[in-house]
């Protein structure tokens, strides 16, 4: 199952889910599924979540990113896979966008899934 958490809870979640896979989708880790520095900086300045969503989704819409999302999605069909970044629960975060993108493209209908934060 595809899940999410944030860096401050990472060790706690690893302790609760020792068989799970944790993937840090952060810019500092240089992960393919992280926002560009430019987009991240603009969002931190203007807090325009609609702009961020549009541009992030556009940045992810390429063969390399979709291949990585498919790899993660397929792994999540066999075990718990957590997307990890910095924003805490209740905050806008790209990990929620990624999960929704994967659900739409590879699996669950987002209209029947629990609503995602962000």
C-alpha positions, 0 to 999 in steps of 0.5 A, a space after each residue: 500500500 502506498 502511504 506517506 509520512 514526513 522526516 520528523 516521524 521517519 524513525 518512529 514509522 520505521 519502528 512501527 513498520 520494519 518491513 516497509 520501504 521508505 523513499 525520501 522524495 526530497 530535493 535535498 536527496 536529489 530524488 527524481 520525484 521532487 520539485 525543482 529548486 526554482 518551484 520550491 523557492 517560488 512557493 515558499 515566497 508566494 504560498 500559491 498552492 494552485 500554482 505549485 500544483 499545476 507546475 509540479 504536475 507539469 514537471 512530473 509529466 515525463 517518461 522518466 518520472 512516470 517510470 519511477 512512479 510506476 516502479 513505486 506503485 508496483 512495489 506498493 502492491 506487494 508491501 507498504 511504501 512510504 513517500 517521505 519529505 519534510 512537510 508535516 501532516 496537514 500541510 501542503 506537500 508534493 507527496 500527496 500530489 504524487 500519490 494522487 497522480 499514481 492513483 489516477 494513472 495506475 490504480 484506484 479511482 480518486 473519486 472513491 479513495 479517501 480524500 488526500 491532504 493538500 
